[in-house]
Amino acid sequence: MVTGTSIGKRYARTDELGVPFAVTVDSTTSVTIRERDTKDQVRVDVEKAASVIREVSEGQRTWEDVWSTFPHHSSTTTDD
């Protein structure tokens, strides 16, 4: 989705709705998965993204495990 709204504002909107994970397409090969409560983000290959979200959502994997497995960074603000 391409809009004039900043990614930070879109994240804030999904946070308010209670969406636990936001997925942003970075390129044809990777996506960023952002966790609502910590606002931490990991970069994941497109092919692995759905299984990572499913595993965390179903309790088969923790966000801490995902964080330690994939390239990541912390987000300190949501209003870009």
C-alpha positions as CSV (number, residue, x, y, z in Angstrom):
1,M,0.0,0.0,0.0
2,V,1.5,3.3,-1.0
3,T,0.0,6.4,0.6
4,G,1.1,9.8,1.8
5,T,0.9,8.5,5.4
6,S,4.3,7.9,7.1
7,I,5.1,4.3,8.1
8,G,5.3,5.5,11.8
9,K,1.7,6.7,11.6
10,R,0.6,3.4,10.0
11,Y,2.3,1.5,12.7
12,A,0.6,3.6,15.3
13,R,-2.8,2.9,13.8
14,T,-2.3,-0.8,13.7
15,D,-1.0,-0.7,17.3
16,E,-4.2,1.0,18.4
17,L,-6.2,-1.7,16.7
18,G,-4.2,-4.4,18.6
19,V,-2.5,-5.9,15.6
20,P,0.4,-7.9,17.1
21,F,2.7,-7.8,14.1
22,A,3.1,-5.5,11.1
23,V,4.8,-6.7,8.0
24,T,6.4,-4.1,5.6
25,V,7.8,-5.2,2.3
26,D,11.4,-4.0,1.9
27,S,12.3,-5.5,-1.4
28,T,11.5,-8.5,-3.6
29,T,13.4,-10.7,-1.2
30,S,12.9,-9.4,2.3
31,V,10.3,-8.0,4.7
32,T,10.4,-6.3,8.1
33,I,8.3,-7.7,10.8
34,R,7.5,-5.3,13.7
35,E,6.3,-6.5,17.0
36,R,3.6,-4.2,18.6
37,D,4.5,-4.3,22.3
38,T,8.3,-3.8,22.0
39,K,8.2,-2.0,18.6
40,D,11.3,-4.1,17.8
41,Q,11.8,-5.1,14.1
42,V,13.5,-8.0,12.4
43,R,14.3,-8.4,8.7
44,V,13.2,-11.8,7.3
45,D,13.4,-13.4,3.9
46,V,10.0,-13.3,2.1
47,E,9.9,-17.1,2.0
48,K,10.1,-17.3,5.8
49,A,7.9,-14.4,6.8
50,A,4.5,-16.3,6.9
51,S,6.0,-19.2,8.9
52,V,7.7,-16.9,11.4
53,I,4.4,-15.0,12.0
54,R,2.5,-18.3,12.3
55,E,4.9,-19.8,14.7
56,V,5.0,-16.8,17.0
57,S,1.2,-16.3,16.8
58,E,0.6,-20.0,17.7
59,G,3.1,-20.0,20.6
60,Q,5.5,-22.4,18.8
61,R,8.2,-19.7,19.0
62,T,8.8,-16.6,21.1
63,W,9.5,-13.1,19.9
64,E,12.8,-13.2,21.8
65,D,13.8,-16.3,19.7
66,V,12.9,-14.5,16.5
67,W,14.8,-11.4,17.6
68,S,17.9,-13.5,18.3
69,T,17.6,-15.4,15.0
70,F,17.2,-12.6,12.4
71,P,18.9,-9.3,11.7
72,H,17.1,-6.7,13.8
73,H,16.9,-3.2,15.3
74,S,14.9,-1.4,17.9
75,S,12.5,1.4,17.0
76,T,12.4,4.2,19.5
77,T,9.7,6.3,17.8
78,T,6.5,5.7,15.8
79,D,6.1,9.2,14.3
80,D,8.4,9.4,11.3
